[in-house]
Amino acid sequence: MKATQKDFRTIAPRAVREARVFFLCGQDDAGIQDAAQLLVSLLPDPGERIELAGPDLRKDPVRLGDEARSNSLFGGNRHILVRASGDEAHDALEVLLSGESEPCPVIVMATSATDKSRSAKLLANRPDALVAMFYPPDLRSVSTAIRAMADAAGVTLSGDLAERIARAAALDTRIAASEVTKLALYLDATPQAPRRADADALEAIGARTEDDGLMPIVNAVLSGEVQRLPAELRRMRELGLNPVGLLLAVERRAAQLAQDIARQLQKWRGPRLSRLVDKLVALHRALLGNSQQAELLLAQGLTEIARFAAPRK
């Protein structure tokens, strides 16, 4: 079976009933993540989740088949989530499909792969598999999705405001959903008692995020104060600050550097600022692609940025 992001939600319920292997590919990380979550939610009994990494399966192709046909640690059902890049899981999928007994559901999130990859060709014509391709979203489609999210939460958004949220979230619907949730809480909105959001409300939730203890960490990172960073990262853990929220605060400050933050602008200008933006985008993708290791990945990434900004001796 094959699907695109346009018809995926229509095909997914039937695919879950008939298929055991799902290959989600393309450049839209958020779309792939959303699709994986939808598939899991449609499973009659998802059971225990086993997460595997593409590089590990490339080294040990037999492991996927072994895991997919093993009993759950708790004696119930299980499903497997594979985070891969390109064709890292190809040989493992080939071994999996050669087995005789039926495997548990296997969902492969293959960023950077396409529906023309070896893995996709291996699966596309099988009735027990689904290949779905996700292209990067455009501003219009994400804005429309944000307005739909807002309507469901009881928040009425104008088209311009939805676009602002889409741009601020870098067209990532998961981050946008978090912003819509914060707006609903701020406005005390519900589907039964909807409220209209305006620019002031959006500014208010952004300001409140910066007041949640994030700015000292942001300043330590972008000012190159490497010695302060370990203590700030410990404080982040103690306060339970959200890693994605913290990264968004760093991204917002990076966007302000060209305007009015003189000290940090001296450290981040021209090619250095471009490198910073590229680093933040890559780090953002890494956090969203590996939530279990988000705190560690964030600590490593912020330390690299702070060292790059630190004065040269």
N, C-alpha and C positions, 0 to 999 in steps of 0.2 A: 504494500500500500504506500501511496505517496500523498503528501499534503503540503500546502503552503500556509503562511500565517493568515491568509484570508479565509481559508476553509478549515483550518485546524480545529477550531472549537466545534464545528459541525461533525467532523470526522472522528474526533477523539473518543466519544462514547462508544462507537462501534469498534474502534481500534482496540480499546481496552478489553472488550469482550472477546475479540478474535486474535489479537497479537500478544506476543510475550516479549518482544524486543522492540525498543523505540529509539530511533536515532534522530536526535534533534541537532540540526547543524545551521551554520550561517554566521553572520557578523553581528546579529542583534542579541547580545548577551542577555539583556533584560527579557526579551521575548522568549528566548530559550529557557530561562529560569522560570518564567511564568507558565510556559507550556509543561515543564516537568512537574511543577506543583499541581497543575490541573490534572495531569495524568494520575498522579498519586491520589488526589482527592476523588477520582472516579473509580479507583480500585475498590471492589466490594469489601476487602479486608486487607489493607496495605501491610499490616503487621510490622515486624522489625525492619528498620532501614539499615542497609549495609552500604557504606560509601567507599568507592575505590577510585584510584587515580590512574589516568592514562599512562604516565611513565612507568608505573608499577606493572600494569598489564602488558606493556610492551616488553618488559624484561621477563615476565612470567605469564604467557598467554593462557596457560591451563587454569590459572587461578579463578578467572571469571566463571568458567563452567563448573568448577568445584563449588564455588560459593552459591551459584544459582541453583544447584541441585542438592545443597546441604540443608539440614533441618535448622530451623531457627533456634537460637540459644534458649528461648523461652517456650519452645515447643509449638509455636503458632506459625502463621504465614510470615513472609519476608519479601522485601523488594530491594533491588540493587540500583544505586545511583552512581554512575561513572562520570567523573569530570575529566574530559580529555581535550586535546587540541589536535586538529587535523585527523590523521588516520592512526593515531596512537593505539586505538582499541581494535584495529582491523583483525589482527591475527587472533586476538582473544575472542572476538565475535565469531570468527571462522571455527574455532575449536568449540565454542558454545553450541553452535548450530549443528555440529557433527555428533553431538550426544544423542542418546536414545530417549531418555526420559524427559518429560516436560520441565523446563526451568521455571523459576519464579520470574516475575516481571523484571526486566532489565531496561533501565532508562539511561541512554548515553547522551550527555550534553557535550557535543563536539564543536566547540567554538573554532573558527577558522577553517572548518571543513565545509564542503559544499555538497549538493545533491549529485555532483559528478565525481565525488571521491570514491576510492576503492570500497570503503565501508558502505557507503550509500548504494553503490552498484550491487554489493553483496546482498543487501537487504530489500531493495526497492520492489522486486518482483515476487517476493514471498508473501503469502497470505497471513503468515504468523509474525510479520514485522511491519513497522511503519517508519518511513523516512519523511521528516518534515523540515523544510527550509525556511529560515527566518532572516529577512533582509533588514538592514538598519531602518528604524522608523523615521518618518518625516514629522516636521513640526505640526502640520495640520492633523495627522492621525493621532499623535500623542495628545494634542490639545483636546480633541474630541473625546478621547478616552478619559482624560482628566475631568472633563465636564460630566461624563457619565458616572465616574467615581463620586464626584461631588454630589450629584443628584441623589445617588444611593445613600449618601451620608447625611442628606438634608441640607446641603450647602449649595446655594445658587451662585454660579460663577458666570461672569461675562466672558466672551471670547477672548478679550484682551488679557484678562486676569489669568485665564487658563493658559494662554501662551506664555505669560510671565513665569508661571510655575513650571511649564514644560522646559523653557530655556534654562531656568535655574537648576532644574533636575538633570540637565544635559540629556533630555529626551528619555530618561530612565523612568519607566512607569512605576517601579517600586519606590523610588525616592519621592516621586510625585504623590503616590498614595499616602506616604507618611505625612507630607505637607497638607494633604486634604484632611487627614485624620486630626492633625493639630488645629486646623482651621475650624473643624466641627466642634472640637473641645473648647476652643477659645470663644466661639460664637454660641456655645450651648445649643447647637443645632442637632436635630434628629429628623428622620424621615417623616415623623408625625408632626414635628414643629420646625419646618425648614427656615433657614435664615439666609439672607443675602450677604455675601462677602464683598468687601471692597479693598482698595489698595492699602488703607490704613490697617485693616485686620491682617493683611499679608505682611506688612512691615512689622506689626506687633509680634507675630509669632516668630519672625526672624530675629528680632531684638531679644526676645525672651530666650531663644536658643543660645545667643551669645552670652546671656547672663547666667547660664547654667554651669558656670565653671570652666568653660572651654577656652576663653581668651588667654589665660596664663600659659596654657600649652601651646596655643597658636603663636603667641609672641615668642616663647622660648625657641620654637622650631625655626621660625622665619628670621629671628634675630641671631641665629647661630649660637645660642647659649646652650651648648652641648652638656655642660656640667649640671644645668638645672633640669635637663630633660628626664633623667631617671626618676627624680622625685615627682615630677609632674605626671609621668606615666603611672607611677604608683597611686597618685591621687586620683587619676582617671579610673583605675580599677576599684579603689575604695568607694568612690562615689557612684560607680556603675554607669559611667558616661558611655553613651552609644558610640562605637567606633565610626560608623558611617556618619553620624551627626558631627563628630569631631572633624572628620575629613572634609565635610561640607563647609565647616567654619574656616578651615585652612584654605579651601578653594575660594570662598568669598573674600578672604583677606588677600589672596593672590590677585584677585580681580581688582582690588582697590589699590594695589601697589602703584599703578601708573597714575593715580590721582593725588593722594595727599599723605602718604606715609613715608616721610623722607628717609628715615634711618634704614628701613627695610628696602626702600627703593634703591639705595646705594648698593645693596647686595644683590638685588634682583632686577636687572634691567637688560634690555636687548636680548641677546641669545640666551642669557642665564634665565630670564623670565620665561622664555619659550620652553626651555628645558624643564623648568619648574612645573609649568602647566602640563607638559607631556608626562612628567613623573606622577603628578596627581591623578591624571586620567588613568594611567596604568595601575596605580595603587588602588584607585576606586574600583576598577574592574576586578582586581585581585580580591578585595574585601567582599564584594558581592558574589564572587564565584567560590569563596571558601569561608562561609560564615563561622565554622568551628574554629578556624585559625585567625579570625579577623583581628583579634587584639594583638597577637604576635606579629602578624603582617604589618599592622599599622605602626607598632613600635619600631620595627625594623625600618620601615619606609620613612617615618618622621626623623629617626636618627640619621639616616643618610642625608636627608634634606638639611638638617641642622648642621651637620659636619660640612656640607658643601657651602653653607652660608657663613661658617665660622671664620674669623680672621686668620689669614695665613701667617705662619711664624717663620 
